[in-house]
Amino acid sequence: MAGRVSDGALKSFAAGLDFLALGRAFGKWLQPDNAGRRRSPLPILMWAARNRGFGRVQARAFVEGWGLANIRLVVQTFLSPDCLSVLFDLLQSRCGYRHEKLAQEQLNPASPSLWLRAFAEHPASTGSNIPRMQQRPFAEALAAFRANVTPQVWPTLDLRHWNILHHNLGLADPALPESLLWPRLIALPEARRGRLLADADLFNLSLFLGRFGPEGADRNPRLPGHLPEVPALLAIVRTGTLLDFAHLLLNLWWVGAEERAAGVVAALCQTAGALPADLAEADLRTMSFLLWTAWLAVPEGDWLVSGAFADALNARLGVLDLAGRDHLADWLGIAGVLALSSQPLPQWDNLAGADVAHAEKALRGTLAARDAELIRRLAGSFARFGDALTADFRFAAVSALGQVPQRPEIEPQERARAQVMAG
């Protein structure tokens, strides 16, 4: 069995490394890729700050290669709390930079703005190997946050800040959002809480509302702030994607504001121009999910979509290969939601190229889904093909529906499942 590598062997290996060049390479490695994504610097920062194989001279060379100006830019633009904690460990303990030097470089470890920015603007990574490394850095970062961030900052935060704080504090300690965050949010003046929601973009409003419904982790019985009225919600809808909009409708339903969600859907039937701009590129799965969340909100017996909303959806459906086998399961999901709402679909004939055999083949791979997507896909297959479906498939489908976990708190979903199982 291989033994522990000795300190001498590590130092001998490190002696052959060019730490100045390593620092330069690390700075380039931190640049975003073509899609704007960045890799977490935490593993390499921990190596530089805590590896026992090299000392202060090499650590300083690494930092100088990276460049203090570049480090300051990284701190300002994307460094999360766990990474900031390890960075200060590297700069102070390993490199020996004095407080005055770091303050001169705008890297003061006691700066409230640095810790607030890290916790409220830069979400920490949750990659496969990252959480295991984060425990100690997050504990140290949390101590610095508590020591340096004063109560005066809370009224200055917008909803995006609160969402990122929830994410980062939850990684530091799962109990912190409920014990630290929400009390401070609820303590804000009522008018300020209302503005938080009204001024949010679509993604952040939907994400925030999701904290308070049955699916949220906090189970907070009091939504801190008045929901925007329908005209304000329509303006917010334009700030995000179609998928964000679907989640907003779902989360409005979660927090008991289904009338508000239904009002948004009704308004869109009059003015589809309020729909997210990416509708023109939306895929079938997203459209199926959007119709499902809208169906949750619309009163039973009402048509799901009509007017301008229906025209916009049909325009998108009309340019897709609805008969293609790769799209068939998602197309049947759309058909299923419309069938559940007793609403006809003008493009129904576009499915003429997909026969029962292709439909059953496309759907058999989804029978293990055990979720709402399965319900709406099977609703579409039963409505479209009816008695033409084989007895073997119908038996497998009903059996799969019976294994979808019951959600009595989602009454429309249970009603839909019963309707589909009844054939």
C-alpha positions, 0 to 999 in steps of 0.5 A, a space after each residue: 500500500 502506498 504510504 503518505 508522501 513525505 514533506 521532503 518529497 513534496 518540497 523537492 517536487 515543488 522546487 522544480 515548478 515555476 510558480 510565477 508561470 503557474 500563477 499566470 496560467 491560473 489567471 488565464 484559466 479563470 477566464 469564462 468560456 465561450 458560453 460565459 461559464 467559469 470553473 470554480 477556483 476553489 480546488 486550486 486556491 486550496 492547493 495554493 493556500 494549504 499545500 505543505 509542499 512549498 512555502 512563502 516564497 513559492 506562494 508569493 510567486 504564484 500570487 505575483 504571477 496571477 497579479 494583485 490587480 487581477 485578483 482584485 478584479 476576480 474578487 469584485 466580479 465572481 469570487 464566492 464566499 468560500 473562495 474568498 475565505 481561502 484567498 485571504 488565507 493564501 494572501 495572509 497566512 501563506 504569503 504573509 501580506 500585511 493588512 496595510 498592503 491588502 487594504 491598499 490593494 482594496 483587498 481588506 479582509 475586514 471590508 464589509 463590502 467584500 464579504 457582502 458582495 461575495 455572499 449576496 452577488 456571487 453564488 458558490 459552485 455546487 459541483 461534484 467534488 466542491 461541497 466536500 471542500 467547502 465546509 471549512 472555508 464556508 465556516 470561516 467565511 460565515 464568521 467574517 460575514 457576521 463580524 463585518 456586515 452590519 444591519 444597515 445593509 439589509 434594506 439596500 438589497 434587491 431580490 436577486 441578492 436575497 436569492 443568492 444569500 439564501 443559496 450561499 447561507 444554505 451551503 454554509 448551514 442549511 438552517 441559516 436561511 430560516 434563522 438568519 435571513 427570513 427574520 431580517 427580510 420580514 423586519 423590513 418595512 412593508 413598502 420595501 418588501 412590496 417593492 422587492 417583488 415588484 422590481 424583480 426580474 422574472 427569474 428571481 421572482 419565480 425563484 423567490 416564490 418557490 421558497 414558500 410553497 410546498 416544494 420550498 425548503 423553508 415552509 415559511 407561512 408568511 410571504 414577505 411582501 405583496 405580490 405585484 398586480 397582473 399588469 406589473 406581472 405582465 411587465 415582469 414576464 418580458 424580462 425572462 424566458 418561457 421556462 422562467 414564466 412556466 415556473 412563475 405560474 407554478 410558484 404563484 400556484 404554490 403560494 396560493 395566488 392561483 387567481 393572480 396566475 390565472 389573471 396573467 394567463 387571461 391577460 396574455 390571451 388579449 396581448 401575447 406581446 407580453 410573452 417572453 421573447 424566446 417563444 420563437 425558439 421554444 422547444 416542445 418540452 418547455 411549451 408542454 410544461 408552460 401549458 401544464 402550469 397554466 392549466 394548474 392556474 386556470 379555473 376548472 372548465 375554462 379554456 386554457 389558452 385562446 386569442 393572442 396567446 393561442 395564436 402565438 403558441 400555434 405559430 411556434 408549433 406550426 414551424 416545428 416537425 410535429 410528426 418527428 419521432 424525436 418530438 412525439 412524446 413532448 408533442 403528446 404532452 402538449 396535446 394531453 394538457 389541452 385534452 385535459 382542459 377539453 380544448 381543441 388543437 388546430 394543429 392536430 392533423 400535424 400528427 398524421 405522420 406518427 402512427 400508434 406504433 411510433 407513439 407507443 415506442 416513444 412513450 414506453 421510454 418515459 413510463 418510468 418518469 413517475 411525474 406530472 410529465 408522464 400524466 400529460 403525455 399519456 393524456 395526449 396519447 389516450 386522447 389522440 389514439 384512443 382505442 387504437 392503443 394496444 392493450 399491453 401499452 394501456 395496461 403498462 401506462 395505467 400501472 405507471 400512472 398508479 406509481 406516480 407519487 400522490 400529491 394531494 396538495 396538488 389537487 388538479 394533478 390528482 384530478 388529471 391522473 384520475 381522469 387519464 387512468 379512467 381512460 
